[in-house]
C-alpha cells in the first residue's frame, strides 16, 4: 500500500464520521481527485482510482453495501497511514 491507498481509506472513514453514511463511488472519486490535484508526484495514469479501490476491496480493507465503508481490517490498516505516524499527540 502507498500513501494514495491510505488516502482512499481516510476519505472513506472521514466521510463515514461526518455524514454517518456510506460513501458513494462518485463522491469517493471526486474527493480523491480534489486531494491529489495539487500533487505533482502523481500523474493521472498513476492514480488508477478504480484499480486502487478494487485492490482494497479484494484485500478486505473495504466493503460495498449501498456505498463504501471500511472493514475492521481497513480501520486497523488506516492507523498506519504515513501522515498519522508523524503527528504529535
Biopython code that builds the backbone (N, CA, C, O; Angstrom):
import numpy as np
from Bio.PDB.StructureBuilder import StructureBuilder

atoms = [
    (1, "UNK", "N", (0.842, -1.186, 0.000)),
    (1, "UNK", "CA", (0.000, 0.000, 0.000)),
    (1, "UNK", "C", (0.879, 1.238, 0.000)),
    (1, "UNK", "O", (1.913, 1.279, 0.667)),
    (2, "UNK", "N", (0.460, 2.244, -0.753)),
    (2, "UNK", "CA", (1.179, 3.511, -0.735)),
    (2, "UNK", "C", (0.284, 4.590, -0.141)),
    (2, "UNK", "O", (-0.834, 4.316, 0.297)),
    (3, "UNK", "N", (0.784, 5.813, -0.132)),
    (3, "UNK", "CA", (0.036, 6.881, 0.545)),
    (3, "UNK", "C", (-1.316, 7.148, -0.104)),
    (3, "UNK", "O", (-2.230, 7.630, 0.564)),
    (4, "UNK", "N", (-1.460, 6.849, -1.382)),
    (4, "UNK", "CA", (-2.730, 7.096, -2.059)),
    (4, "UNK", "C", (-3.777, 6.051, -1.673)),
    (4, "UNK", "O", (-4.969, 6.355, -1.625)),
    (5, "UNK", "N", (-3.342, 4.835, -1.402)),
    (5, "UNK", "CA", (-4.272, 3.825, -0.886)),
    (5, "UNK", "C", (-4.754, 4.229, 0.509)),
    (5, "UNK", "O", (-5.938, 4.121, 0.828)),
    (6, "UNK", "N", (-3.815, 4.695, 1.326)),
    (6, "UNK", "CA", (-4.199, 5.189, 2.655)),
    (6, "UNK", "C", (-5.138, 6.385, 2.539)),
    (6, "UNK", "O", (-6.054, 6.547, 3.346)),
    (7, "UNK", "N", (-4.905, 7.215, 1.536)),
    (7, "UNK", "CA", (-5.757, 8.387, 1.331)),
    (7, "UNK", "C", (-7.192, 7.952, 1.045)),
    (7, "UNK", "O", (-8.135, 8.559, 1.551)),
    (8, "UNK", "N", (-7.362, 6.914, 0.245)),
    (8, "UNK", "CA", (-8.698, 6.401, -0.048)),
    (8, "UNK", "C", (-9.367, 5.906, 1.230)),
    (8, "UNK", "O", (-10.536, 6.201, 1.479)),
    (9, "UNK", "N", (-8.626, 5.157, 2.034)),
    (9, "UNK", "CA", (-9.179, 4.686, 3.305)),
    (9, "UNK", "C", (-9.576, 5.858, 4.193)),
    (9, "UNK", "O", (-10.621, 5.827, 4.844)),
    (10, "UNK", "N", (-8.745, 6.885, 4.217)),
    (10, "UNK", "CA", (-9.028, 8.064, 5.043)),
    (10, "UNK", "C", (-10.264, 8.808, 4.542)),
    (10, "UNK", "O", (-11.081, 9.261, 5.343)),
    (11, "UNK", "N", (-10.404, 8.934, 3.234)),
    (11, "UNK", "CA", (-11.582, 9.597, 2.668)),
    (11, "UNK", "C", (-12.853, 8.853, 3.082)),
    (11, "UNK", "O", (-13.840, 9.472, 3.480)),
    (12, "UNK", "N", (-12.820, 7.534, 2.987)),
    (12, "UNK", "CA", (-13.988, 6.722, 3.340)),
    (12, "UNK", "C", (-14.317, 6.877, 4.827)),
    (12, "UNK", "O", (-15.476, 7.075, 5.191)),
    (13, "UNK", "N", (-13.307, 6.788, 5.675)),
    (13, "UNK", "CA", (-13.522, 6.886, 7.126)),
    (13, "UNK", "C", (-14.005, 8.283, 7.523)),
    (13, "UNK", "O", (-14.922, 8.413, 8.334)),
    (14, "UNK", "N", (-13.401, 9.314, 6.962)),
    (14, "UNK", "CA", (-13.795, 10.688, 7.279)),
    (14, "UNK", "C", (-15.238, 10.942, 6.870)),
    (14, "UNK", "O", (-16.003, 11.550, 7.620)),
    (15, "UNK", "N", (-15.610, 10.478, 5.685)),
    (15, "UNK", "CA", (-16.984, 10.648, 5.216)),
    (15, "UNK", "C", (-17.961, 9.950, 6.154)),
    (15, "UNK", "O", (-19.010, 10.499, 6.493)),
    (16, "UNK", "N", (-17.609, 8.741, 6.567)),
    (16, "UNK", "CA", (-18.480, 7.974, 7.477)),
    (16, "UNK", "C", (-18.685, 8.714, 8.795)),
    (16, "UNK", "O", (-19.794, 8.753, 9.328)),
    (17, "UNK", "N", (-17.606, 9.302, 9.317)),
    (17, "UNK", "CA", (-17.699, 10.025, 10.585)),
    (17, "UNK", "C", (-18.516, 11.307, 10.446)),
    (17, "UNK", "O", (-19.289, 11.654, 11.339)),
    (18, "UNK", "N", (-18.346, 12.007, 9.328)),
    (18, "UNK", "CA", (-19.031, 13.291, 9.150)),
    (18, "UNK", "C", (-20.475, 13.134, 8.701)),
    (18, "UNK", "O", (-21.344, 13.880, 9.153)),
    (19, "UNK", "N", (-20.748, 12.177, 7.820)),
    (19, "UNK", "CA", (-22.082, 12.039, 7.226)),
    (19, "UNK", "C", (-22.924, 10.918, 7.832)),
    (19, "UNK", "O", (-24.122, 10.827, 7.568)),
    (20, "UNK", "N", (-22.299, 10.068, 8.642)),
    (20, "UNK", "CA", (-22.991, 8.934, 9.251)),
    (20, "UNK", "C", (-23.628, 8.022, 8.199)),
    (20, "UNK", "O", (-24.690, 7.442, 8.429)),
    (21, "UNK", "N", (-22.968, 7.903, 7.040)),
    (21, "UNK", "CA", (-23.457, 7.010, 5.992)),
    (21, "UNK", "C", (-22.283, 6.545, 5.140)),
    (21, "UNK", "O", (-21.173, 7.068, 5.242)),
    (22, "UNK", "N", (-22.550, 5.563, 4.309)),
    (22, "UNK", "CA", (-21.537, 5.032, 3.416)),
    (22, "UNK", "C", (-21.315, 5.996, 2.255)),
    (22, "UNK", "O", (-22.238, 6.692, 1.833)),
    (23, "UNK", "N", (-20.092, 6.033, 1.742)),
    (23, "UNK", "CA", (-19.752, 6.946, 0.665)),
    (23, "UNK", "C", (-20.022, 6.278, -0.683)),
    (23, "UNK", "O", (-19.679, 5.114, -0.886)),
    (24, "UNK", "N", (-20.625, 7.011, -1.581)),
    (24, "UNK", "CA", (-20.892, 6.506, -2.927)),
    (24, "UNK", "C", (-19.616, 6.634, -3.757)),
    (24, "UNK", "O", (-18.751, 7.457, -3.461)),
    (25, "UNK", "N", (-19.512, 5.815, -4.793)),
    (25, "UNK", "CA", (-18.315, 5.784, -5.626)),
    (25, "UNK", "C", (-18.013, 7.147, -6.235)),
    (25, "UNK", "O", (-16.860, 7.578, -6.228)),
    (26, "UNK", "N", (-19.021, 7.832, -6.760)),
    (26, "UNK", "CA", (-18.802, 9.139, -7.389)),
    (26, "UNK", "C", (-18.233, 10.153, -6.396)),
    (26, "UNK", "O", (-17.356, 10.942, -6.749)),
    (27, "UNK", "N", (-18.722, 10.137, -5.175)),
    (27, "UNK", "CA", (-18.242, 11.065, -4.145)),
    (27, "UNK", "C", (-16.819, 10.697, -3.739)),
    (27, "UNK", "O", (-15.982, 11.577, -3.542)),
    (28, "UNK", "N", (-16.546, 9.406, -3.616)),
    (28, "UNK", "CA", (-15.202, 8.950, -3.285)),
    (28, "UNK", "C", (-14.200, 9.389, -4.350)),
    (28, "UNK", "O", (-13.129, 9.900, -4.025)),
    (29, "UNK", "N", (-14.545, 9.192, -5.609)),
    (29, "UNK", "CA", (-13.656, 9.602, -6.696)),
    (29, "UNK", "C", (-13.446, 11.112, -6.691)),
    (29, "UNK", "O", (-12.316, 11.577, -6.841)),
    (30, "UNK", "N", (-14.510, 11.875, -6.523)),
    (30, "UNK", "CA", (-14.397, 13.335, -6.519)),
    (30, "UNK", "C", (-13.496, 13.814, -5.376)),
    (30, "UNK", "O", (-12.640, 14.674, -5.583)),
    (31, "UNK", "N", (-13.681, 13.271, -4.186)),
    (31, "UNK", "CA", (-12.853, 13.667, -3.044)),
    (31, "UNK", "C", (-11.396, 13.273, -3.244)),
    (31, "UNK", "O", (-10.497, 14.013, -2.847)),
    (32, "UNK", "N", (-11.152, 12.111, -3.858)),
    (32, "UNK", "CA", (-9.788, 11.675, -4.140)),
    (32, "UNK", "C", (-9.110, 12.648, -5.098)),
    (32, "UNK", "O", (-7.982, 13.075, -4.853)),
    (33, "UNK", "N", (-9.792, 13.000, -6.186)),
    (33, "UNK", "CA", (-9.188, 13.913, -7.169)),
    (33, "UNK", "C", (-8.960, 15.298, -6.578)),
    (33, "UNK", "O", (-7.976, 15.954, -6.918)),
    (34, "UNK", "N", (-9.848, 15.755, -5.703)),
    (34, "UNK", "CA", (-9.645, 17.053, -5.050)),
    (34, "UNK", "C", (-8.397, 17.037, -4.187)),
    (34, "UNK", "O", (-7.648, 18.013, -4.161)),
    (35, "UNK", "N", (-8.164, 15.933, -3.478)),
    (35, "UNK", "CA", (-6.997, 15.849, -2.601)),
    (35, "UNK", "C", (-5.682, 15.780, -3.368)),
    (35, "UNK", "O", (-4.663, 16.296, -2.908)),
    (36, "UNK", "N", (-5.705, 15.143, -4.538)),
    (36, "UNK", "CA", (-4.435, 14.967, -5.247)),
    (36, "UNK", "C", (-4.205, 15.978, -6.360)),
    (36, "UNK", "O", (-3.167, 15.915, -7.019)),
    (37, "UNK", "N", (-5.126, 16.909, -6.600)),
    (37, "UNK", "CA", (-4.977, 17.813, -7.729)),
    (37, "UNK", "C", (-3.712, 18.660, -7.649)),
    (37, "UNK", "O", (-3.173, 19.043, -8.688)),
    (38, "UNK", "N", (-3.228, 18.958, -6.468)),
    (38, "UNK", "CA", (-2.007, 19.758, -6.329)),
    (38, "UNK", "C", (-0.763, 18.880, -6.184)),
    (38, "UNK", "O", (0.344, 19.399, -6.041)),
    (39, "UNK", "N", (-0.932, 17.568, -6.218)),
    (39, "UNK", "CA", (0.182, 16.630, -6.039)),
    (39, "UNK", "C", (0.895, 16.427, -7.373)),
    (39, "UNK", "O", (0.365, 15.785, -8.279)),
    (40, "UNK", "N", (2.085, 16.972, -7.483)),
    (40, "UNK", "CA", (2.824, 16.867, -8.739)),
    (40, "UNK", "C", (3.557, 15.536, -8.870)),
    (40, "UNK", "O", (4.081, 15.228, -9.941)),
    (41, "UNK", "N", (3.603, 14.744, -7.805)),
    (41, "UNK", "CA", (4.289, 13.452, -7.849)),
    (41, "UNK", "C", (3.456, 12.361, -8.504)),
    (41, "UNK", "O", (3.974, 11.288, -8.813)),
    (42, "UNK", "N", (2.186, 12.620, -8.716)),
    (42, "UNK", "CA", (1.274, 11.587, -9.194)),
    (42, "UNK", "C", (0.628, 12.028, -10.497)),
    (42, "UNK", "O", (-0.010, 13.080, -10.551)),
    (43, "UNK", "N", (0.789, 11.237, -11.538)),
    (43, "UNK", "CA", (0.134, 11.535, -12.809)),
    (43, "UNK", "C", (-1.241, 10.871, -12.818)),
    (43, "UNK", "O", (-1.529, 10.016, -11.980)),
    (44, "UNK", "N", (-2.078, 11.264, -13.760)),
    (44, "UNK", "CA", (-3.418, 10.696, -13.859)),
    (44, "UNK", "C", (-3.332, 9.187, -14.073)),
    (44, "UNK", "O", (-4.115, 8.433, -13.495)),
    (45, "UNK", "N", (-2.392, 8.747, -14.893)),
    (45, "UNK", "CA", (-2.221, 7.322, -15.145)),
    (45, "UNK", "C", (-1.816, 6.549, -13.911)),
    (45, "UNK", "O", (-2.197, 5.389, -13.750)),
    (46, "UNK", "N", (-1.057, 7.169, -13.046)),
    (46, "UNK", "CA", (-0.616, 6.503, -11.831)),
    (46, "UNK", "C", (-1.727, 6.435, -10.782)),
    (46, "UNK", "O", (-1.712, 5.550, -9.927)),
    (47, "UNK", "N", (-2.672, 7.343, -10.836)),
    (47, "UNK", "CA", (-3.725, 7.398, -9.817)),
    (47, "UNK", "C", (-4.563, 6.127, -9.831)),
    (47, "UNK", "O", (-4.780, 5.524, -8.781)),
    (48, "UNK", "N", (-5.038, 5.708, -11.003)),
    (48, "UNK", "CA", (-5.790, 4.463, -11.160)),
    (48, "UNK", "C", (-6.764, 4.230, -10.003)),
    (48, "UNK", "O", (-6.717, 3.193, -9.342)),
    (49, "UNK", "N", (-7.629, 5.188, -9.769)),
    (49, "UNK", "CA", (-8.540, 5.129, -8.627)),
    (49, "UNK", "C", (-9.384, 3.855, -8.627)),
    (49, "UNK", "O", (-9.556, 3.224, -7.584)),
    (50, "UNK", "N", (-9.903, 3.479, -9.777)),
    (50, "UNK", "CA", (-10.723, 2.268, -9.844)),
    (50, "UNK", "C", (-9.949, 1.025, -9.466)),
    (50, "UNK", "O", (-10.450, 0.166, -8.740)),
    (51, "UNK", "N", (-8.722, 0.930, -9.964)),
    (51, "UNK", "CA", (-7.870, -0.219, -9.651)),
    (51, "UNK", "C", (-7.513, -0.237, -8.167)),
    (51, "UNK", "O", (-7.479, -1.298, -7.544)),
    (52, "UNK", "N", (-7.249, 0.933, -7.610)),
    (52, "UNK", "CA", (-6.913, 1.014, -6.191)),
    (52, "UNK", "C", (-8.092, 0.571, -5.321)),
    (52, "UNK", "O", (-7.912, -0.188, -4.369)),
    (53, "UNK", "N", (-9.289, 1.041, -5.646)),
    (53, "UNK", "CA", (-10.475, 0.665, -4.885)),
    (53, "UNK", "C", (-10.706, -0.842, -4.991)),
    (53, "UNK", "O", (-11.023, -1.500, -4.000)),
    (54, "UNK", "N", (-10.547, -1.379, -6.196)),
    (54, "UNK", "CA", (-10.723, -2.815, -6.403)),
    (54, "UNK", "C", (-9.738, -3.613, -5.563)),
    (54, "UNK", "O", (-10.122, -4.589, -4.918)),
    (55, "UNK", "N", (-8.482, -3.213, -5.564)),
    (55, "UNK", "CA", (-7.472, -3.931, -4.792)),
    (55, "UNK", "C", (-7.748, -3.847, -3.290)),
    (55, "UNK", "O", (-7.578, -4.834, -2.574)),
    (56, "UNK", "N", (-8.171, -2.685, -2.814)),
    (56, "UNK", "CA", (-8.509, -2.544, -1.395)),
    (56, "UNK", "C", (-9.698, -3.439, -1.035)),
    (56, "UNK", "O", (-9.740, -4.031, 0.044)),
    (57, "UNK", "N", (-10.648, -3.526, -1.944)),
    (57, "UNK", "CA", (-11.811, -4.383, -1.737)),
    (57, "UNK", "C", (-11.385, -5.852, -1.679)),
    (57, "UNK", "O", (-11.797, -6.592, -0.786)),
    (58, "UNK", "N", (-10.561, -6.261, -2.634)),
    (58, "UNK", "CA", (-10.104, -7.654, -2.689)),
    (58, "UNK", "C", (-9.219, -8.017, -1.503)),
    (58, "UNK", "O", (-9.185, -9.171, -1.077)),
    (59, "UNK", "N", (-8.505, -7.031, -0.973)),
    (59, "UNK", "CA", (-7.653, -7.255, 0.197)),
    (59, "UNK", "C", (-8.446, -7.219, 1.502)),
    (59, "UNK", "O", (-7.880, -7.405, 2.579)),
    (60, "UNK", "N", (-9.749, -6.982, 1.409)),
    (60, "UNK", "CA", (-10.588, -6.989, 2.600)),
    (60, "UNK", "C", (-10.511, -5.715, 3.423)),
    (60, "UNK", "O", (-10.857, -5.726, 4.604)),
    (61, "UNK", "N", (-10.064, -4.615, 2.824)),
    (61, "UNK", "CA", (-9.943, -3.346, 3.545)),
    (61, "UNK", "C", (-11.255, -2.564, 3.555)),
    (61, "UNK", "O", (-11.500, -1.765, 4.459)),
    (62, "UNK", "N", (-12.088, -2.796, 2.555)),
    (62, "UNK", "CA", (-13.364, -2.089, 2.487)),
    (62, "UNK", "C", (-14.428, -3.002, 1.937)),
    (62, "UNK", "O", (-14.143, -4.043, 1.344)),
    (63, "UNK", "N", (-15.661, -2.589, 2.146)),
    (63, "UNK", "CA", (-16.800, -3.332, 1.631)),
    (63, "UNK", "C", (-17.766, -2.360, 0.979)),
    (63, "UNK", "O", (-17.747, -1.161, 1.257)),
    (64, "UNK", "N", (-18.610, -2.895, 0.108)),
    (64, "UNK", "CA", (-19.568, -2.066, -0.597)),
    (64, "UNK", "C", (-20.969, -2.607, -0.334)),
    (64, "UNK", "O", (-21.381, -3.630, -0.880)),
    (65, "UNK", "N", (-21.677, -1.888, 0.515)),
    (65, "UNK", "CA", (-23.075, -2.203, 0.800)),
    (65, "UNK", "C", (-23.838, -0.890, 0.708)),
    (65, "UNK", "O", (-23.940, -0.148, 1.686)),
    (66, "UNK", "N", (-24.374, -0.611, -0.479)),
    (66, "UNK", "CA", (-25.018, 0.685, -0.746)),
    (66, "UNK", "C", (-24.047, 1.835, -0.486)),
    (66, "UNK", "O", (-24.442, 2.876, 0.039)),
    (67, "UNK", "N", (-22.811, 1.653, -0.842)),
    (67, "UNK", "CA", (-21.758, 2.632, -0.632)),
    (67, "UNK", "C", (-20.589, 1.968, 0.076)),
    (67, "UNK", "O", (-20.731, 0.895, 0.664)),
    (68, "UNK", "N", (-19.446, 2.608, 0.015)),
    (68, "UNK", "CA", (-18.232, 2.027, 0.583)),
    (68, "UNK", "C", (-18.057, 2.386, 2.047)),
    (68, "UNK", "O", (-18.373, 3.496, 2.475)),
    (69, "UNK", "N", (-17.550, 1.428, 2.803)),
    (69, "UNK", "CA", (-17.194, 1.626, 4.195)),
    (69, "UNK", "C", (-15.997, 0.737, 4.504)),
    (69, "UNK", "O", (-15.757, -0.250, 3.809)),
    (70, "UNK", "N", (-15.258, 1.081, 5.530)),
    (70, "UNK", "CA", (-14.085, 0.301, 5.895)),
    (70, "UNK", "C", (-14.487, -0.930, 6.694)),
    (70, "UNK", "O", (-15.447, -0.903, 7.464)),
    (71, "UNK", "N", (-13.749, -1.992, 6.500)),
    (71, "UNK", "CA", (-13.897, -3.173, 7.330)),
    (71, "UNK", "C", (-13.026, -2.978, 8.572)),
    (71, "UNK", "O", (-12.301, -1.989, 8.682)),
    (72, "UNK", "N", (-13.102, -3.912, 9.488)),
    (72, "UNK", "CA", (-12.243, -3.844, 10.671)),
    (72, "UNK", "C", (-10.777, -3.825, 10.241)),
    (72, "UNK", "O", (-9.974, -3.066, 10.783)),
    (73, "UNK", "N", (-10.436, -4.660, 9.268)),
    (73, "UNK", "CA", (-9.065, -4.713, 8.746)),
    (73, "UNK", "C", (-8.656, -3.367, 8.147)),
    (73, "UNK", "O", (-7.520, -2.929, 8.329)),
    (74, "UNK", "N", (-9.569, -2.713, 7.439)),
    (74, "UNK", "CA", (-9.289, -1.406, 6.853)),
    (74, "UNK", "C", (-9.063, -0.341, 7.904)),
    (74, "UNK", "O", (-8.165, 0.490, 7.765)),
    (75, "UNK", "N", (-9.870, -0.354, 8.958)),
    (75, "UNK", "CA", (-9.698, 0.615, 10.043)),
    (75, "UNK", "C", (-8.374, 0.402, 10.756)),
    (75, "UNK", "O", (-7.691, 1.361, 11.116)),
    (76, "UNK", "N", (-8.013, -0.866, 10.961)),
    (76, "UNK", "CA", (-6.731, -1.158, 11.601)),
    (76, "UNK", "C", (-5.567, -0.694, 10.724)),
    (76, "UNK", "O", (-4.590, -0.145, 11.233)),
    (77, "UNK", "N", (-5.666, -0.912, 9.421)),
    (77, "UNK", "CA", (-4.603, -0.515, 8.498)),
    (77, "UNK", "C", (-4.480, 1.008, 8.433)),
    (77, "UNK", "O", (-3.376, 1.533, 8.290)),
    (78, "UNK", "N", (-5.595, 1.715, 8.537)),
    (78, "UNK", "CA", (-5.577, 3.176, 8.493)),
    (78, "UNK", "C", (-4.760, 3.764, 9.636)),
    (78, "UNK", "O", (-4.215, 4.861, 9.513)),
    (79, "UNK", "N", (-4.676, 3.046, 10.733)),
    (79, "UNK", "CA", (-3.872, 3.516, 11.868)),
    (79, "UNK", "C", (-2.390, 3.637, 11.503)),
    (79, "UNK", "O", (-1.636, 4.329, 12.187)),
    (80, "UNK", "N", (-1.973, 2.967, 10.428)),
    (80, "UNK", "CA", (-0.577, 3.006, 9.995)),
    (80, "UNK", "C", (-0.352, 3.987, 8.852)),
    (80, "UNK", "O", (0.697, 3.952, 8.209)),
    (81, "UNK", "N", (-1.320, 4.861, 8.592)),
    (81, "UNK", "CA", (-1.195, 5.826, 7.491)),
    (81, "UNK", "C", (0.049, 6.685, 7.679)),
    (81, "UNK", "O", (0.317, 7.133, 8.794)),
    (82, "UNK", "N", (0.816, 6.926, 6.615)),
    (82, "UNK", "CA", (2.080, 7.659, 6.714)),
    (82, "UNK", "C", (1.945, 9.029, 7.372)),
    (82, "UNK", "O", (2.827, 9.418, 8.136)),
    (83, "UNK", "N", (0.884, 9.765, 7.105)),
    (83, "UNK", "CA", (0.764, 11.110, 7.649)),
    (83, "UNK", "C", (0.359, 11.089, 9.115)),
    (83, "UNK", "O", (0.538, 12.092, 9.805)),
    (84, "UNK", "N", (-0.171, 10.004, 9.607)),
    (84, "UNK", "CA", (-0.563, 9.927, 11.013)),
    (84, "UNK", "C", (0.610, 9.554, 11.903)),
    (84, "UNK", "O", (0.588, 9.860, 13.095)),
    (85, "UNK", "N", (1.626, 8.907, 11.369)),
    (85, "UNK", "CA", (2.771, 8.488, 12.158)),
    (85, "UNK", "C", (3.589, 9.675, 12.639)),
    (85, "UNK", "O", (4.229, 9.596, 13.687)),
    (86, "UNK", "N", (3.581, 10.772, 11.895)),
    (86, "UNK", "CA", (4.410, 11.925, 12.228)),
    (86, "UNK", "C", (3.703, 12.970, 13.072)),
    (86, "UNK", "O", (4.317, 13.947, 13.499)),
    (87, "UNK", "N", (2.406, 12.769, 13.318)),
    (87, "UNK", "CA", (1.675, 13.750, 14.115)),
    (87, "UNK", "C", (2.036, 13.613, 15.583)),
    (87, "UNK", "O", (2.269, 12.511, 16.080)),
    (88, "UNK", "N", (2.079, 14.738, 16.262)),
    (88, "UNK", "CA", (2.383, 14.736, 17.692)),
    (88, "UNK", "C", (1.066, 14.730, 18.452)),
    (88, "UNK", "O", (0.180, 15.537, 18.173)),
    (89, "UNK", "N", (0.940, 13.840, 19.390)),
    (89, "UNK", "CA", (-0.312, 13.742, 20.151)),
    (89, "UNK", "C", (-0.358, 14.777, 21.250)),
    (89, "UNK", "O", (-1.337, 14.845, 21.993)),
]
sb = StructureBuilder()
sb.init_structure("model")
sb.init_model(0)
sb.init_chain("A")
sb.init_seg("    ")
for serial, (resi, resn, name, xyz) in enumerate(atoms, 1):
    if name == "N":
        sb.init_residue(resn, " ", resi, " ")
    sb.init_atom(name, np.array(xyz, "f"), 0.0, 1.0, " ", f" {name:<3s}", serial, name[0])
structure = sb.get_structure()
